């Protein structure tokens, strides 16, 4: 059993029935060698070892506690050895706070099968080049999108790569089951993921610390949209000596199905380890996930929405009849709007600039618009998570949820 | 004669013959309603009311004293009235330091005739749409590159627009003479510019302050590459009640010709008003210009080079035999370079990141590369200007110039 020096997870409070919503929300302190994360927390994506359009000091100033990088992209470029030579991800990126890397599996399979998002939208990535060459007991073989070179990612190789990258929290390799496969495939895939998880744990136990010190290993609950498989996978996860758990896809074809599937996975997952929900992080997703016991979330959407001109905002402030979680500042109705992006926000963007100016920057094609909206959207998600933590602390979950979802 | 409340220019020291280079370099303090500029100084371009890829706080943290915006672009979008409604450029952009706007003329004529840079490169913009519709005594008529609408910019209209934009320093309208025209055209163009300058001064004297308070008007010395015309134009500029002077193009077809032309213009321009050199700002240009009495420079090149992966650096540090003022971090030789971008620089980018990481970001197409290199290149130019000021202060101009030009 790994010792996880420098790691701890303390659940400080659990929501009660009096919170107004029967739930398993919990307030926690996740300690890592690079600092403490107050949970529930949002993990911001630095896919290729950079939060898109924000410097690390801006990410931190916007209240962020933890970021993640994607092992798949970093295997392809610049390579984990190159990152290790530069002192690991923390030093290379100048981020001295907590950090997570995934196993690399998600991108192999989502780029290989077509992503979950594409499935939901009904376009299974027909025009996308297939990079997944094949899966067998040993691992997953894929083609580099950069130079066509062939790589095989094994559970051992994923852990070794994540050791070199050196993030605080690292993940076992799994097969991220696609949505359009049947129960039979899902069951076989889950069993393979469990064997890969066991090999990941064995490799983790064998190897030294990462390039930046001790690391904490998370297992992954799979099982697709099938209740019995999710429960079986959660039981397997509980049996493994990991520091934490993650819930992985496939999570279904709609938000409501996703919340159901998260509930299936969380059913048996009632120990004191932290639980991360992989790749999900809309505003409603956060409230639903926290209520089911999720401690951390990650999603590219806050920073991606920003690069398309979108500012996250409480629906009550969006002045639209259609409830949405963001406004698009390219819209002509903002041309003369002298108000801040979000009147409730005190981030650098909202404290200094108007919607009209952001509208101008977007129309003019200025990169600064992406930078300012990225700062705001990060600050918004961090403010949302602080509100979630307050709601658990004050045991007033339902009212807070209504306030944020409109 | 306008009073220019809140403005002053104090020449604190002049280089002597002992400086090692017969020159007219001078150390000054240019006071504006939004703060003091230590001169010689570099003015960074915020063309469309945004320094490309840098937030105002990053621009300031990199040591910048003053920025400029381009009236032509802001007339087309969002319009000077819209800027005035947002409180003027300073408030709209969240830049509370000194600011300059040009008259709009340069872009009308450079987009109309093909730019000076294109002429130097021998491609007179054959593929570029011509937006200049015509010039007459009244003003210049051009077509919006956004919607094809027709605008006429008159001297009065330029001053009115710059009043609404509200920068501290504003410019008279001139015709920016192209390079490929003959002496006769240049002489007639200069005479027209002088009549437009007089009308600009009259409008400036008539109107109220700008949207952000008092403003200081600069005249422009024209005359193309012809010594007698430059001298005549400088004499005219001296006769006008402006707060400062600018030297405008055409400046010639090569750097050496440009330095000669600047010398022609500066010959008679020996009063105590500040002098700005329009659109020029390479490292050698700065040393040559300062030696001829130029106090401020502007150029898009530091920020443009950054967006193409280039980091400004002293030639001695570039480790290349060919003397150049920057290194391109896309180059494979930086793939494993664990050193800072510029070992002499203490900017945020150099203090925190390696050349290898910047190389990775550029290869990965990450916007962060542009942001970090923009910060560095701004900091580099500000460090260069501080070195120029030190060289004048210590009267050791030639040695400092050798150090910076390699």
Interface residues (C-beta under 8 A of the other chain):
Chain A: X48 X49 X50 X51 X52 X53 X54 X55 X56 X57 X58 X73 X77 X78 X82 X85 X86 X92 X93 X94 X335 X336 X338 X348 X352 X353 X354 X356 X357 X359 X360 X361 X363 X364 X366 X367 X368 X370 X371 X372
Chain B: X48 X49 X50 X51 X52 X53 X54 X55 X56 X57 X58 X73 X77 X78 X82 X85 X86 X92 X93 X94 X335 X336 X338 X348 X352 X353 X354 X356 X357 X360 X361 X363 X364 X366 X367 X368 X370 X371 X372
